[in-house]
Amino acid sequence: MALQADGSLSQRALVEVVGLSQNACWRRLRRLIDGFELSVVTSHFVMEEMIAGQPVSF
């Protein structure tokens, strides 16, 4: 929720807001970023398959 309210928070400020250790905060932030990147890449390939008229499988 803290990142949704202010996406410009530094990691140090985020740690203070959410009350986690720096390591725990970094691990969760990294998982969030990795998941977002995977979602974007997956969406890109699905769109390419749809445009090419190929069946989309998951």
ZAMARGU-4260 file (C-alpha; in steps of 0.2 Angstrom, whole numbers, plus 5000, padded with zeros to 4 digits):
<rodrens>
0) 5000/5000/5000 | 5014/5012/5004 | 5021/5010/4986 | 5004/5013/4979 | 5003/5029/4988
5) 5020/5035/4984 | 5030/5026/4971 | 5045/5037/4973 | 5049/5030/4991 | 5067/5025/4994
10) 5070/5008/5001 | 5075/5016/5017 | 5059/5026/5018 | 5049/5010/5013 | 5057/5000/5027
15) 5052/5013/5040 | 5034/5014/5033 | 5031/4995/5033 | 5041/4990/5048 | 5052/4977/5040
20) 5071/4974/5040 | 5080/4980/5025 | 5084/4963/5019 | 5065/4957/5021 | 5060/4973/5012
25) 5072/4971/4998 | 5067/4952/4995 | 5048/4957/4994 | 5052/4972/4983 | 5062/4961/4971
30) 5048/4948/4970 | 5036/4962/4966 | 5047/4968/4952 | 5051/4951/4945 | 5033/4947/4945
35) 5029/4963/4936 | 5042/4960/4923 | 5036/4942/4920 | 5019/4949/4918 | 5024/4962/4905
40) 5034/4949/4895 | 5020/4936/4896 | 5007/4949/4890 | 5019/4954/4876 | 5021/4937/4869
45) 5002/4933/4871 | 4998/4949/4861 | 5010/4944/4847 | 5002/4926/4846 | 4985/4934/4845
50) 4990/4946/4832 | 4998/4932/4822 | 4982/4922/4823 | 4990/4908/4833 | 4981/4899/4847
55) 4986/4906/4864 | 4990/4892/4877 | 4995/4895/4895
</rodrens>
